[in-house]
Amino acid sequence: MKARRPGPTIRTRVHELSTDGERRHEDRLATEEPLEIRLAWPGAPPRRVWVTMRTPGHDFELAAGWLVHEGLITAPPQTIAYCTDVDLTPEQEFNVVTVTLAGPPTRDPGHRHTGSGSSACGVCGKDTIAEALAAPAAGPWSGPLPAADVVRSLPDRLREAQTVFATTGGVHAAALAGADGELLVVREDVGRHNAVDKVTGARVVAGQSPSGAALVVSGRAGFELVQKAVAAGTGALVAVGAPTSLAVELAREAGLALYGFTSAQRTVRYA
């Protein structure tokens, strides 16, 4: 039996209870499934480097973007393909991606780098920032940044492009925008980090630079999102929600313009 590639949403039956009464109807949920990323290069068999829960779709972009943000690659991969191991079940076939490089990665993928930390892992802020700044990156953004009125317009522009969110209400979104506010790439995912990985990966897979004037995200600006923006060479990070202290510190050290609490009415610049 040939496996079917999972889509970004699935149908389900629900029982809705409200002040107007009860009704049963069909609803849609954002799909959430694991994705295993494997990395290979000449002389090295494929090895698992990361597993994440994601919304299926743009899986190759997610893998490529994650590798860029982790400082493992600075050039497009040679190939990206779904794994065809005979021991995989049909359900797993589209949940394992192998990325093959033309040469060794820029560092040992067995030693996690800047993406290993979370808000609860106990890492030292100064050490984490130093690691992020030392990681291979696309280089600082040298082009124009969006003006304040453009920054304030970006969340609404992103919301208009969130088709999966409009159906399910259950996914985050990220976009790369030009200084004029044009959205160059928009991606959605149950994981906000995955959405950013997909944006960067879309550029890399297309043979384009992952850098741009602004990265726009639908949630808050945590350290890891700032780290990804710095690794991609983005000029600004525009968030709908609040930044964290370590995110602001890294943005200032890296020269990244950081905006939080952004809406059509206002935005707050932290760096």
N, C-alpha and C positions, 0 to 999 in steps of 0.2 A: 504493500500500500504506500503510495507516494505521499509524503508529508505536505501539508498545506502551510504556506507561510502565514504566520499570525498577523492580523491587522492591528491598527492602533486602538480600535474599540471593539467591544463585544456586546451583544444583546442580552438582556436579562428581564425576567418578569418581577415586578415589584408590587407591594401593597401600600398605597399612599394613604396616610391618615391625616386629615386636616380639620379645621373648624367647620368646613363645608361638607364634611362627611368622609366616606371611604371610597376608594376606587382602585381597581387593579388594572395595570397597564404595562406596556413594554418600555424599558428604559435602556440607556447605553452606559457602559462603564469603560473607563480608560483601561486598556490592557496592560498588565504588569507581568513580565516574565524575566527570568535571569538571562544574562548574556555573559558568556565566558570569552575573554580575549586571549588568544594565543599569539606568541611572537616567534618567528623563525628567521634565520639568515644563513648564508652559506656556511656549511660545517656545523650548524646548530639545528637540531630537530625542534619542531614546534614545542613551546613550553607555555603553560598558563601564567599570565602576568596579572590578570585582574578578573573579577567577577562582580557584576553589578545588576541590580534590578532596574529594568528599563521598559519603556513603551516600545514595542517592535516597530521598526521603520527607520530608515537611514542608519542601519546598524554599522555599515562600513564607515560611514562618516563618524559615528560615535567612537569607533576603534581608533581611527586616524587622529581625531581630535584629542582623545585621551592620551595617546602617545606623545603628541606635541606638548600638551600641558604638563606631562610628567618629565619632559626633558629627555625622552628616549630617542626622538627623531627630530631632524631639522630639514629633511627632504621628504617628498612624497614616497610612500612605500612602493615596492616593486609590484606586489599584488595584494589584494584583500579578497578573501573568499570564505564562504561557509564551509565548515569542516565536514569531511565525508568519511570520518572514521566508521568502520563497520560495526563497532560496538555501541554506536549512538542509536537511541530509539528514534522513531519518526518524529516524536514530540521534541526531541533535542536537536534535530538536524539544523534548524534555523536559530538555535540559541548558542552556537559556538562559531566564532569567527577567527580565522587564522590570518595574521598579517605577516607577509614575507618581505624582508628588507633586502636590498642589494648588497649591503655590508653590515657589519656589527652595529648595534645601537650605540648611542653616545655614552651610555653608562651601563653598568650591570643591572639588568631588569630584575634580578633577584633581590636587590637592595632598594627598598622603597625610598622615595625621595619626598618632595614637597607635598604630594597628594596623600601622604600617609596619615596626616594629622586630622583630628576632629576637635570639636569644642570640648571633648571630655577625655582627650588622650594624655594630658599632662605635659605636652611639649613646651619648651621654653620659647617665649615669644621672640626674643632677640635671635636665638639660633634658627628658628623657623624662618624669620624674615631673611636672614643671611643666606640660608639655603635657597629660598625662592629667588633672591636676587642673583645668586651664583648659577642657577639652572640655565641651560641653553635656552635662548629666547629668540624671537624674530627681530629683536632690536626695538628701541624706543620709537614711538610714533613721531614723525617729523612733519606731518601735514597739519592742516587747520583743524581745530576742534569746533564742535557745534556751538552756536551762540545760545544764550540762555533761553530764548523763546523756542528754539529748536529742541533743546533738552526737555523743556516742559511738554512738548508735543509728542515725544517719543513713546511714553506709555500708552497713549490712545492709539497711536499708529500700530504698536505691537498688539494691542487688544483686538483691533480690527482684523488682524491676520491669524488669530488663534482659533483655527477651525475645530480642532479636537476639544479645546476647552469649551467652546460654544456648545458642543454636543454632550460633553460629560461633566464639565466643571471640575475635573480631577487631574489636570496636568499643569506644569509650569511651562514657561516659554522664554526664549532668548532670541536676540536678533543682533546682527551686525549692521550698523547704520553709517552712512556717509555724513560728512559735516553738514550737508543740506537737509538731513533727516530722512533721506531715502533709505528704506530697509533693503539691504542687499541679500540677506539670508535670514530666514525665520525658521526655527525648529521648536517642537514641543516634546515634552517627556514628563513622566511621573517624577523623575529626578531632576531637580534644577541644575545639578552639576552635569548630568547627561545632556540636557538641552544645550548648555554652553559647549560641551564637547562636540555635539553634532554641528553646531554653527562653525566652529573652527575646522572640523573635519570636512565639512562641505567645501570650504575654500581649498583645503589641501588636496582633496580628491580631484577637484577641478583644475589643479595645477596653478592655483592663485595664492597670493600671500594671505595668511590668516589675519593679518593686521588690518585695522580700520579706524575710523575716527571715534566710534563709540560702540560699546557692547551694551545692550539693553536687556535687563532681566526683570521678570514679573514679580519677584519676591524681594527678600532682603539681600544685602551685600555682605556675606560672610568672608572670612579670610580666604577660603579656597576659591571663591569666585574671583576675588581680586588677583589671586595667584595665577589663575587661568588667563585673565585679561592681560596680565603682565607678560606671561609666557608667550601669548599670541602677538604681542606688540601693539595692543590696542591703546588708543589715546585717552579714552574716558570710559568709565563704567557708570551707567545710569540705572539706578534701582528704584523700584516702587516703594520698597520698605526701607528699614533702617540698616546702617552698617554696624559692624562690631568694632571694638577698640583696636584689635589686631589688624583688621581690614584697613582701617584708616591709617595705621602706622605703616603698613606695607605700601599703601598707595602713595603716601608722602615720600617714603624712601625711594620708590621706583619712579616717581614723577608721573603717576597716573592721576588724571582728574577723576574724582569720585563724587557722585551725586546720590543723595538718598531722599526718601519721602517725596518722590517726584510725581507730580500730577500736572494737569493743565493750568492749575492756579499757582503752583509754587514748586520750587526745588531747593534743596539745601546742599551746598558744596562743602565737602569735608577736606578735600585735598586738591 
